[in-house]
Amino acid sequence: MKSDEKRPTRRSRAVAAKRSAILQAALSFFSQFGIHGTSLDKVAERADVSKTNLLYYFPSKEALYVAVLKEILDIWLAPLRALRHDHQPLVAIRNYIELKLEVSRDHPEASRLFCLEMLQGAPLLKGELAGDLKQLVDDKAAIIRQWVEEGQLAPIEPQHLIFMLWATTQHYADFASQVEAITGQTLQDADFFAQTVENVQRMVIEGIRVR
């Protein structure tokens, strides 16, 4: 009986591992070559599965692409989801900046692919952007607006603050080659990462601090 109870768990872990391998392989190709320049055969080979097996999990290249983008959104938006009204505003935004820069450091391919999709007009992600993403931004903008009304932040338009934080933190992933060419460093360098976090935090916090 105990052996039977364990089987679903082992199988579910194997399924999750295989699905994760496919998504990671797909991300690597999509972020370099886009959806049209990516071959499912190459993705399957990189993930060490057959193409038939890949299509069992993701019935088309478009379905795989959308699944990768949705996983990116989950990673990318996790720091924003953590923002709550009962947090101290400046501390919360300081923490948000660090978390977003960690995402840029740890998931640069994901950030670049998302940027590529946006530049193309988000043809396969418009539903997500107009639905769940917009609702999340509206919810968090309401929190920031409440902080402003309570006199805890300088008068700012919340959506523009969110856009600026996205642009600044993701720059270090989307334009990593440019950053490295100019500074000779990347976010993988611990000292440069710490310097980046400290400087971005200081510039943002000084801009939104109540005078």
N, C-alpha and C positions, 0 to 999 in steps of 0.2 A: 504493500500500500504506500509506504513512504517513497519507494522508488518511483511509483506512478505519479505521486504528487510532485516530484522534482522535475519530471520530464517537461511539463509545460514551461517551467522556469528556464530550463536549459535551452529549450527550443526558442523561446521568446528572446533570450539573450543572443542566440546565434542569428536569429532573424534581424535583431536590432544592429548587431555588429556588421552583418552583410549590407544592410541598408545604409549604415553610416559610411562604410567603405565606398559604396557606390556614390553617395552624395559628396564625399571628400574628393574622389577622383573626378567627378563631374565639375566640381568647383574649380579644380586646378585647370581643367581644359577650358571651361566657359570663361574664366577670368582672363585667360590668355587669348583665346580665339573667338569668343562670343558663341552664340548659339549656332549660327550658320557655319562657322568654321570648325565645329566640334563634331567628331564622329562617335556614335554610340559604341562602335567596335573598339575604339581606343579607350573609351571610358571603361568598358567591360574588362578589357585587358589590364588596365591599371588597377581596377578593383579586384582582379583575380576571380572574376565570375564569368559565366558564359553570357552571350548577348541574350539568349532566351531567358536566362535567370534574371538578368537586368530588367527585361521587359515584363517579367512577372511582377516586379515591384513598381516599376514605372512604365506604363503602357506606350509611351512615346517620348521623343526627345523634348517636346514642349512640356510634357508633364514632369519630366525630370528637372528641366530648367526652372519651372515654377516652384517645385519642391525645394530646390537649392536656394532660390530667392526668399522663400518663406522662412527657411531655416536661418538665413542671413538676417532677416528682419527680427526674428526672435532674439538672436544674439545682440544685434545692434540696438534694439529698443529696451533690452532688459534694464540698463541703468536708468532710463526715463521712467519705466514702470515703478521703480523703487522710490521715486520722488513722492513725498507725502506732506500734507499740510502741517502735521505736528512736528516736523523737523525744523530745526533752526535754519532759516533761509540761506544765509551765506555759507554755512557748513554744508548744507544739502547740495548747493550748486558747486561748491569746491569739490565735494566727493563725486558729484556727477562728472565733472571735467576729468578727474583722475580715472574713473571707470571707463569713460569713453575713449580716453587715450590708451588705456589697457586693451580695449577692443581693437583699436587701430594697430597697436603693437602685435597683438596675438592673432588677429584675423585680417591681415592686409589684403589677401586675395578676395575675401568676402566683401570688404569695403570697396575694392576696385570694381568688382562685378556689379555691385549695386549702383555705383556711379555710372558705369557703362549703360546699365538698363535705364537710368534716369535720362542720360544724354540722348538715348534713342526714343524718348517719349514714353517709356514704361509701358510698351504695348501689351505685355503679358502680366503686368502687375497693377494695372489701373484699379481693378476691383479692390485689391488689398489697400491701396493708398487712399482711395475714396471712402473706404469703410473703416476697418479696424485702426489703421494708422491715424486717420483724421480724428476718430473718436478719442484715441489715446492722447493726441496732441491737444485736442480741445479740453480734455479732462485736466491735463497737467498745466495748460495755460490758465485754466480757472484757478488752480492753486497759486500760481505765480501772481495772478491778478489780485487774489485775496491778500497775499503778502504785501503787495504794493498798497492796496486800500487800507491795510492795517498799519502802514507806515514803516514796515520792516524792510522794504526795498525802495530804491529810488523810482520815480515814475518812468516806467518802461512799458513797451508793448510786448507782452509775453511771447507771442509767436515769433517776433523778430529776435528775441533773445535765444529761443530754441534753435532757430535757423542759424544764427551766428555760432552757437556752440557746436552744432553739427558740422558746419563748414570748417571751423577752426580745428576741431579734433580730428576730423576725417582727412584733412589736408595731409597729415603725416603718413597716411596709408595710401591715399589716392595719388599723391605726388611724391612718393618715397624716393624715387630716383632723383628728382629735383632737390629734395631736402639733402640727400646724401651728397650730391654733386657740389652743393653750396657749402655744407657744413663738414663734410667728410664723415658724418655720423648718421646712425639710424636709431629708431626707438629701441632696437635690440641692445644698444649700448646703455647700460644701467645709469651711468652719470648723465648722459644726454636725455634719457627718458625723465629722470628726476628734474633736470633743468627745464625741460619742456613743460612738465606738469606745473612746476612752481611759477614759471613765467606766464603761462596761459591763465592759471588761477588768479595771479596777481592782477593782470590786466582786466580780466572780466570782473572780478570782485570789486576793484576800485571804480569800475564804471557803474555798478549797480548798488553800491553802498549808499545808504542814506547820508546826505550831507548835513 
